[in-house]
């Protein structure tokens, strides 16, 4: 196994010369180009890379991926031939003086292990959703981002879409009144859920660095098409399933609209899980403290996922003639309900009709290039880790509840304590593979 030669001395030396975002913009000026390293450049990582590089102020100087083949590192290197390439992010951080910021688009289990040392080196970070693999990691990301003074952005890019921004304004302008209940769902097929147990191992393909792909996760043998490059989302060691995949998107406008904080209680129902993969269906009920946007002593937010699994319209006081999208959310207000499709314009519903949107749609932001501009001191990010950290904690508390099926859990965010099941407490964090233990533990 490759050992991490990212030494304490090199860390202290690099950190001592790192610049905050404000200092960087003062030294280099708003017209300087931001030198960016991209870590994880296949699949979603490739589109993250391209969308960020679209900024005229961005320069891609380094590329890192555990897969050197055509659809991953090879394709990115062909597009950005002047960038230095790496197959190990630790070697990339050894050259931290060569870049100012990094994009992290790896599988979920490697987000925090890469982002935390990068931020401690003074690097601005754009990180895919969910921000982390565990609740503990999400809290650390928030703390380190603040302490490091770097510019951060989570990759829930639909937050910047005109539809989500318009929905938030509709609620804030009072068009549906105060909200008493929320339901959110993703009823699509989980294409990555192919098996429920590790398959027989096969030969690791040339150019794939399997040990680096596993990273902090427990040892397991390589098998084709069930982990890398796509179906890793099925496995508990690497992801948080459908809720982890879509929660930071679909619950995001709910959080913003209602100005939610941490949940008080969480309870989930799902088919019994094994210790390997996530299940095909779940319901997670969160209870949040009231806000100025809500009606009662607490506000329920209910998540549904699984093929065809949506809220019951009659229970929500709506007619069956209403067509719910495959994914989205609905907020039940005093005056009307707001229906927000996932990546679709909001609509306002009463029990008898659909009301035409009473405001002009808000303009779209560019989630990617605004991060580049924020790093240069000319813009701000909206999904910075002070916001994205608590949102991710809520999503991941739901996945803790799924693993403690039919158990009502109570959450104390200040003490980071969860009660109701001794198993739940252990699931807030995890053990890291020997030889890959992060220094920030």
NUDO-41303 format. One line per 10 residues: number of its first residue (from 1); their letters; for each residue x, y, z of C-alpha. Coordinates in pm, 1 decimal, decimal comma. Example, Ala and Ser with C-alpha at 12.3 -4.5 7.8 and 13.67 -1.06 7.14 Angstrom:
// NUDO-41303
1> AS> 1230,0:-450,0:780,0 | 1367,0:-106,0:714,0
END
This chain:
// NUDO-41303
1> XXXXXXXXXX> 0,0:0,0:0,0 | 123,8:348,0:-80,5 | 208,5:549,5:228,7 | 119,8:914,8:268,4 | 438,8:1121,7:260,1 | 245,9:1441,2:327,0 | 459,6:1515,1:633,0 | 393,0:1733,8:933,4 | 684,5:1957,5:828,0 | 549,5:2007,7:474,6
11> XXXXXXXXXX> 202,0:2075,0:618,0 | 330,6:2341,8:860,7 | 549,0:2502,9:595,1 | 267,8:2519,3:340,7 | 13,3:2640,2:595,3 | 237,9:2917,4:719,1 | 250,9:3067,3:368,5 | -115,9:3007,4:278,0 | -327,4:3314,3:206,1 | -687,8:3376,3:305,1
21> XXXXXXXXXX> -933,0:3456,0:26,1 | -925,4:3825,7:114,7 | -545,9:3835,2:123,2 | -523,0:3641,9:-204,4 | -745,0:3891,5:-385,0 | -542,8:4183,1:-248,6 | -208,4:4034,5:-352,6 | -298,6:3901,0:-695,8 | -579,0:4137,2:-786,7 | -923,2:4066,3:-924,3
31> XXXXXXXXXX> -784,1:4024,0:-1276,5 | -553,1:3734,1:-1187,3 | -644,4:3380,6:-1288,9 | -732,3:3124,6:-1024,0 | -508,9:2816,7:-1051,3 | -733,7:2513,2:-1000,1 | -660,7:2146,3:-931,4 | -943,0:1899,7:-1003,8 | -961,7:1574,7:-804,0 | -1195,8:1315,0:-951,2
41> XXXXXXXXXX> -1245,6:1403,1:-1317,5 | -1467,3:1124,2:-1452,2 | -1847,4:1133,1:-1464,8 | -1984,5:1425,3:-1262,7 | -1628,9:1535,9:-1198,5 | -1578,8:1596,0:-1569,7 | -1880,4:1826,9:-1592,4 | -1776,0:2004,0:-1269,3 | -1434,4:2059,3:-1423,7 | -1570,5:2192,6:-1753,1
51> XXXXXXXXXX> -1830,0:2418,8:-1593,4 | -1574,5:2571,6:-1358,9 | -1314,5:2609,6:-1633,1 | -1572,1:2808,1:-1832,7 | -1478,7:3109,1:-1621,3 | -1229,2:3331,2:-1804,0 | -1056,3:3373,9:-1467,8 | -994,1:2999,2:-1414,0 | -681,8:2808,2:-1513,3 | -677,5:2428,8:-1477,5
61> XXXXXXXXXX> -323,9:2347,3:-1364,4 | -358,6:1994,8:-1219,6 | -578,3:1688,1:-1269,9 | -606,4:1386,4:-1039,1 | -795,5:1060,8:-1080,0 | -736,9:702,1:-970,9 | -840,1:587,3:-1320,7 | -593,9:688,1:-1592,4 | -808,8:553,1:-1875,2 | -993,9:737,3:-2149,0
71> XXXXXXXXXX> -1319,3:816,2:-1969,4 | -1145,2:957,7:-1664,3 | -799,4:1109,2:-1634,2 | -718,6:1048,7:-2001,0 | -1013,0:1249,9:-2128,5 | -952,4:1539,7:-1889,3 | -581,4:1547,3:-1973,4 | -663,3:1562,4:-2342,9 | -892,0:1861,6:-2282,0 | -640,1:2040,5:-2056,4
81> XXXXXXXXXX> -302,5:1927,4:-2195,4 | -98,3:2179,4:-1994,8 | -224,7:2047,7:-1658,9 | -1,4:1822,3:-1448,3 | -159,8:1480,2:-1386,8 | -169,2:1268,3:-1070,9 | -331,5:938,6:-974,1 | -298,2:1003,0:-597,4 | -441,2:1316,4:-434,1 | -175,1:1298,4:-160,8
91> XXXXXXXXXX> 96,4:1354,4:-420,0 | -106,2:1646,9:-552,9 | -115,2:1810,4:-209,0 | 261,8:1768,4:-189,5 | 266,6:2023,6:-474,9 | 21,5:2260,5:-306,6 | 227,9:2567,3:-396,2 | 127,7:2514,9:-759,9 | -245,6:2577,2:-718,6 | -485,2:2808,1:-532,7
101> XXXXXXXXXX> -808,3:2607,6:-525,1 | -941,0:2258,4:-585,4 | -1253,6:2084,0:-709,4 | -1332,8:1756,6:-528,2 | -1567,8:1525,2:-720,2 | -1473,2:1184,9:-583,1 | -1710,7:927,2:-432,9 | -1858,2:1055,3:-106,0 | -1630,5:868,3:133,3 | -1327,3:1065,6:12,1
111> XXXXXXXXXX> -1472,7:1417,3:25,5 | -1365,7:1508,5:378,6 | -1028,9:1324,9:378,1 | -923,3:1535,1:77,1 | -1102,9:1864,1:147,0 | -993,4:1907,1:509,2 | -615,0:1897,8:449,2 | -663,6:2108,6:135,7 | -842,3:2379,7:335,0 | -576,3:2363,7:606,9
121> XXXXXXXXXX> -326,4:2439,0:331,9 | -525,0:2752,3:249,6 | -687,1:2612,4:-65,2 | -1033,5:2722,8:-169,9 | -1260,7:2419,0:-212,2 | -1554,7:2326,2:-431,8 | -1683,2:1985,6:-314,3 | -1957,8:1766,0:-452,8 | -2268,4:1683,1:-250,2 | -2329,3:1537,3:-3,3
131> XXXXXXXXXX> -2048,6:1732,7:153,8 | -1926,6:1433,7:357,5 | -1984,8:1068,7:438,8 | -2055,5:1115,6:813,1 | -2211,7:1375,7:1041,7 | -1881,6:1417,3:1227,5 | -1701,2:1495,9:902,5 | -1964,2:1755,2:806,7 | -1908,5:1938,8:1134,2 | -1531,2:1931,9:1079,3
141> XXXXXXXXXX> -1569,1:2073,5:726,9 | -1767,9:2366,2:861,4 | -1516,9:2437,2:1139,5 | -1204,8:2409,5:922,9 | -1350,3:2623,2:642,5 | -1418,8:2899,7:892,1 | -1080,3:2870,0:1063,6 | -891,3:2861,1:732,6 | -1066,0:3162,8:581,9 | -1103,6:2991,3:244,6
151> XXXXXXXXXX> -1389,0:3019,7:-4,7 | -1607,1:2709,3:-24,0 | -1899,7:2582,8:-228,7 | -2088,0:2252,5:-218,1 | -2190,6:2107,0:-554,3 | -2568,1:2130,2:-510,1 | -2566,5:2345,9:-821,2 | -2945,4:2347,5:-867,2 | -2956,9:2589,7:-574,1 | -2848,7:2854,4:-826,6
161> XXXXXXXXXX> -3114,5:2754,4:-1083,3 | -3391,2:3005,0:-1149,8 | -3656,3:2751,3:-1035,4 | -3514,5:2700,1:-687,2 | -3440,2:3068,5:-635,9 | -3792,7:3161,9:-745,0 | -3946,8:2906,2:-509,6 | -3761,5:3051,2:-211,6 | -3878,2:3401,9:-298,1 | -4240,6:3285,6:-330,9
171> XXXXXXXXXX> -4231,6:3151,9:23,5 | -4046,5:3452,4:164,3 | -4292,7:3692,2:-0,9 | -4581,4:3514,5:175,3 | -4764,7:3378,8:-129,2 | -4851,9:3048,9:42,0 | -4857,3:3177,7:401,0 | -4673,5:3012,3:685,3 | -4591,3:2646,1:626,7 | -4724,9:2360,3:840,2
181> XXXXXXXXXX> -4580,4:2052,7:665,4 | -4330,2:1956,0:395,6 | -4288,7:1643,3:185,5 | -3993,6:1575,4:-44,2 | -3926,5:1273,5:-262,1 | -3718,8:1100,5:-528,0 | -3927,5:822,4:-679,5 | -3694,9:724,8:-960,8 | -3527,1:391,5:-1013,3 | -3196,5:334,9:-831,0
191> XXXXXXXXXX> -2994,6:216,2:-1128,9 | -2684,3:169,2:-917,8 | -2846,4:-85,3:-683,5 | -2732,1:-397,2:-870,5 | -2653,1:-647,3:-594,5 | -2674,4:-678,6:-217,1 | -2344,6:-855,9:-146,7 | -1985,8:-819,1:-269,8 | -1936,2:-1019,2:-591,2 | -1631,9:-1234,0:-668,6
201> XXXXXXXXXX> -1312,9:-1037,3:-727,5 | -1157,7:-997,5:-1069,2 | -831,9:-858,4:-1203,6 | -791,1:-484,1:-1157,3 | -783,4:-317,7:-1501,5 | -464,2:-151,2:-1616,2 | -459,2:216,0:-1518,4 | -698,0:176,5:-1223,3 | -537,1:240,5:-884,1 | -776,3:47,8:-662,4
211> XXXXXXXXXX> -601,5:114,1:-331,1 | -627,0:488,2:-388,0 | -993,2:450,5:-486,1 | -1069,3:272,2:-158,3 | -881,3:538,0:34,6 | -1016,1:556,2:389,9 | -1279,5:283,7:328,7 | -1231,6:-74,5:453,1 | -1035,7:-314,8:235,5 | -1234,6:-500,7:-28,8
221> XXXXXXXXXX> -1139,1:-668,1:-354,8 | -1201,2:-507,3:-690,2 | -1500,1:-619,3:-898,1 | -1612,6:-462,0:-1226,4 | -1917,3:-233,4:-1253,9 | -2033,4:-263,9:-891,8 | -1810,7:1,7:-730,5 | -1605,2:213,0:-969,4 | -1708,5:410,3:-1167,8 | -2083,2:441,7:-1098,5
231> XXXXXXXXXX> -2245,9:189,4:-867,3 | -2046,8:282,5:-556,2 | -2354,2:478,5:-444,2 | -2526,0:151,6:-349,5 | -2264,1:67,5:-86,1 | -2271,5:194,5:271,4 | -1890,1:210,4:288,7 | -1884,3:470,6:10,7 | -2211,2:664,6:14,1 | -2543,4:737,3:179,9
241> XXXXXXXXXX> -2772,0:597,4:-88,2 | -3062,5:780,4:-250,9 | -3114,5:1024,3:36,4 | -2744,3:1109,7:34,4 | -2751,1:1153,4:-341,5 | -3058,8:1376,1:-372,5 | -3124,5:1515,4:-24,4 | -2877,8:1803,7:-55,9 | -3054,1:1903,3:-379,5 | -3421,7:1856,0:-301,4
251> XXXXXXXXXX> -3416,8:1960,3:65,9 | -3201,4:2264,2:-13,5 | -3485,5:2500,6:-121,5 | -3690,5:2373,4:173,4 | -3408,2:2471,7:409,9 | -3370,4:2811,7:244,7 | -3742,7:2882,8:221,5 | -3820,5:2796,1:582,3 | -3482,2:2899,7:727,7 | -3451,1:2564,2:902,0
261> XXXXXXXXXX> -3184,0:2477,4:1155,5 | -3100,3:2128,3:1284,6 | -3378,8:1871,7:1332,5 | -3504,0:1783,5:1679,7 | -3606,8:1425,3:1601,0 | -3563,6:1182,9:1313,5 | -3741,7:853,2:1248,1 | -3721,0:629,1:941,6 | -3896,7:324,6:807,6 | -3741,7:106,4:539,5
271> XXXXXXXXXX> -3688,6:-258,4:451,1 | -3432,3:-423,0:677,8 | -3077,9:-343,9:562,7 | -2776,0:-568,9:557,4 | -2435,9:-418,7:638,7 | -2338,1:-370,9:274,8 | -2590,7:-185,6:57,9 | -2865,9:70,9:98,0 | -3225,3:-38,4:56,5 | -3461,8:24,4:-236,0
281> XXXXXXXXXX> -3712,4:239,3:-43,4 | -3747,0:451,8:270,1 | -3949,0:718,3:449,3 | -3769,9:955,8:686,4 | -3965,2:1194,1:910,0 | -3776,8:1493,2:1049,5 | -3919,0:1734,2:1307,6 | -3759,2:2080,4:1313,2 | -3794,5:2369,1:1556,2 | -4038,8:2637,5:1437,6
291> XXXXXXXXXX> -3918,8:2939,9:1242,6 | -4084,8:3266,4:1141,5 | -4189,9:3085,7:821,7 | -4379,5:2801,7:995,9 | -4708,7:2770,0:1183,4 | -4667,7:2553,8:1493,1 | -4440,3:2431,3:1771,1 | -4250,7:2211,7:1524,8 | -4243,0:2159,2:1151,0 | -4244,0:1808,4:999,2
301> XXXXXXXXXX> -4037,3:1745,8:687,0 | -4092,2:1398,8:540,0 | -3857,3:1239,1:286,3 | -3974,1:956,2:54,1 | -3757,8:757,4:-185,7 | -3784,9:436,7:-384,1 | -3927,0:358,1:-724,7 | -4278,4:505,8:-747,8 | -4272,0:618,6:-382,9 | -4440,2:961,2:-349,9
311> XXXXXXXXXX> -4654,4:1137,5:-87,7 | -5026,4:1057,9:-68,2 | -5213,8:1350,5:-226,9 | -5537,6:1299,4:-36,6 | -5353,4:1302,6:295,6 | -5207,9:1637,8:192,2 | -5553,2:1778,5:115,1 | -5495,2:1777,4:-260,7 | -5691,6:1614,9:-539,8 | -5562,7:1300,7:-708,8
321> XXXXXXXXXX> -5574,4:1491,0:-1037,0 | -5258,5:1676,7:-933,2 | -4960,5:1523,3:-1111,6 | -4657,6:1496,9:-885,4 | -4321,4:1497,8:-1064,4 | -4078,5:1208,9:-1026,8 | -3877,1:1412,5:-776,9 | -3941,0:1733,4:-588,1 | -4101,4:1882,8:-279,8 | -4430,7:2028,3:-166,3
331> XXXXXXXXXX> -4475,0:2282,3:112,3 | -4823,0:2303,9:265,2 | -4899,7:2664,6:359,3 | -5190,7:2845,3:523,4 | -5306,7:2992,3:192,3 | -5192,2:2734,8:-61,1 | -4928,1:2471,5:-130,6 | -4607,8:2524,3:-325,8 | -4510,9:2237,6:-556,4 | -4146,5:2243,4:-663,3
341> XXXXXXXXXX> -4032,9:1982,0:-915,0 | -3666,2:1887,1:-899,6 | -3513,1:2120,4:-1160,5 | -3852,0:2260,8:-1260,5 | -4040,4:2584,2:-1205,3 | -4258,7:2603,5:-891,9 | -4636,1:2604,7:-899,5 | -4890,4:2714,2:-638,7 | -5178,1:2477,4:-565,9 | -5507,7:2507,2:-382,7
351> XXXXXXXXXX> -5736,1:2205,0:-328,2 | -5923,1:2299,1:-646,1 | -5681,3:2467,9:-887,8 | -5328,3:2555,7:-989,6 | -5254,6:2926,0:-949,6 | -5037,9:3105,7:-1200,7 | -4698,5:3201,1:-1056,6 | -4749,4:3548,7:-906,1 | -4388,9:3671,9:-951,4 | -4137,8:3695,5:-1230,8
361> XXXXXXXXXX> -3883,3:3411,9:-1220,4 | -3555,3:3514,2:-1061,3 | -3246,1:3507,5:-1282,2 | -3015,2:3208,8:-1266,7 | -2673,8:3228,7:-1101,0 | -2373,4:3031,2:-1220,9 | -2290,2:2804,4:-929,0 | -1945,4:2722,1:-1067,4 | -1807,4:3048,8:-1196,0 | -1944,0:3240,0:-896,1
371> XXXXXXXXXX> -1713,8:3023,5:-681,3 | -1419,4:3126,5:-900,3 | -1521,0:3492,0:-867,7 | -1565,2:3454,8:-491,4 | -1213,2:3313,3:-464,5 | -1094,5:3624,7:-647,2 | -1286,8:3850,0:-407,3 | -1550,1:3970,7:-656,2 | -1852,7:3757,1:-560,0 | -1988,5:3538,4:-280,1
381> XXXXXXXXXX> -2093,1:3172,5:-270,0 | -2439,1:3062,9:-155,9 | -2362,9:2701,0:-61,4 | -2053,5:2776,4:145,7 | -1977,5:2520,0:412,9 | -2138,1:2728,7:689,1 | -2465,3:2654,0:508,3 | -2382,0:2325,6:336,1 | -2241,2:2168,3:654,7 | -2566,1:2185,4:855,2
391> XXXXXXXXXX> -2771,9:2083,4:549,2 | -2547,4:1779,3:503,2 | -2572,0:1694,6:873,7 | -2951,4:1683,7:842,4 | -2939,6:1461,8:533,5 | -2693,4:1222,1:697,0 | -2893,7:1208,3:1020,6 | -3169,5:1067,8:801,2 | -2938,7:791,5:683,5 | -2846,4:718,4:1046,3
401> XXXXXXXXXX> -3219,1:681,2:1116,9 | -3257,6:444,2:819,9 | -2997,7:217,8:982,0 | -3194,0:233,2:1310,2 | -3523,3:136,6:1146,6 | -3847,4:243,6:1324,6 | -3657,0:410,9:1606,7 | -3726,9:769,6:1711,7 | -3393,9:949,1:1748,2 | -3341,2:1280,6:1926,5
411> XXXXXXXXXX> -3063,4:1513,4:1813,3 | -2870,1:1772,2:2015,8 | -2666,8:1965,7:1755,4 | -2467,3:2170,0:2006,0 | -2338,0:1864,5:2190,0 | -2344,1:1648,0:1873,8 | -2532,4:1383,6:2069,9 | -2801,1:1151,9:1937,9 | -3023,2:949,6:2169,0 | -3279,6:677,0:2117,7
421> XXXXXXXXXX> -3040,4:402,7:2005,7 | -2683,6:321,3:2110,2 | -2623,6:212,8:1751,6 | -2706,3:562,7:1625,6 | -2430,9:726,5:1830,4 | -2169,7:503,5:1667,4 | -2298,2:593,0:1319,1 | -2218,2:964,2:1355,4 | -1856,6:882,6:1271,5 | -1660,0:584,9:1143,2
431> XXXXXXXXXX> -1325,9:408,9:1157,1 | -1071,9:479,4:885,2 | -859,2:218,4:714,4 | -517,9:153,4:868,3 | -257,1:361,0:692,2 | -518,3:613,5:574,0 | -618,9:761,4:910,6 | -667,0:1136,6:862,8 | -442,8:1360,1:1075,2 | -743,0:1578,5:1163,8
441> X> -899,7:1311,7:1387,3
END
